[in-house]
Amino acid sequence: MCDYTQVEFACGHLRYTVKAWCTKYQETHKRCPANVIAIEYRLDEKCGL
């Protein structure tokens, strides 16, 4: 599984940003299930900006 950070915005939307690609992705370029290892709150930002 690849490691992701969950980012929460003021509008309530969530985005997931990759922290580290797993070996499987690096070899095949096919995404595997996300492994959320951190949550980041950007409550002063809207997701569209």
Backbone torsions as a table, in degrees:
resi	resn	phi	psi	omega
1	MET	NA	144.7	177.3
2	CYS	-89.5	144.5	-178.1
3	ASP	-86.8	131.4	-178.2
4	TYR	-127.4	157.0	169.6
5	THR	-109.6	129.7	174.8
6	GLN	-86.3	126.1	-179.6
7	VAL	-112.9	123.0	-179.9
8	GLU	-108.4	129.2	-178.0
9	PHE	-103.2	166.9	-177.8
10	ALA	-58.4	-32.8	-177.6
11	CYS	-78.1	-4.1	178.5
12	GLY	96.9	-9.3	178.6
13	HIS	-73.1	151.4	177.1
14	LEU	-116.8	145.3	171.4
15	ARG	-131.9	155.8	179.5
16	TYR	-122.7	123.2	179.1
17	THR	-114.2	138.3	-177.4
18	VAL	-75.2	134.9	174.9
19	LYS	-96.6	-37.4	-179.2
20	ALA	-156.7	130.0	175.9
21	TRP	-79.0	139.9	177.8
22	CYS	-78.4	167.3	-178.5
23	THR	-60.6	-39.8	-179.4
24	LYS	-59.4	-44.5	179.1
25	TYR	-65.4	-41.7	-179.2
26	GLN	-60.7	-32.8	-179.1
27	GLU	-84.3	-37.3	-171.9
28	THR	-109.8	-20.2	-174.4
29	HIS	61.0	24.3	172.9
30	LYS	-107.0	129.2	-176.5
31	ARG	-72.2	142.6	176.6
32	CYS	-111.1	175.0	-179.8
33	PRO	-57.4	145.1	-179.5
34	ALA	-77.3	142.7	175.0
35	ASN	-117.8	99.0	-177.4
36	VAL	-75.9	117.4	-178.0
37	ILE	-111.2	-7.8	179.7
38	ALA	-154.2	153.7	175.8
39	ILE	-123.5	130.8	-179.7
40	GLU	-120.0	131.2	179.7
41	TYR	-104.5	122.4	175.0
42	ARG	-117.7	64.7	-173.0
43	LEU	-74.9	-5.2	175.8
44	ASP	-98.1	2.8	-179.1
45	GLU	-122.3	148.3	170.6
46	LYS	-97.2	149.7	-172.6
47	CYS	-67.0	-23.9	-178.0
48	GLY	-83.8	-5.2	-176.5
49	LEU	-99.7	NA	NA
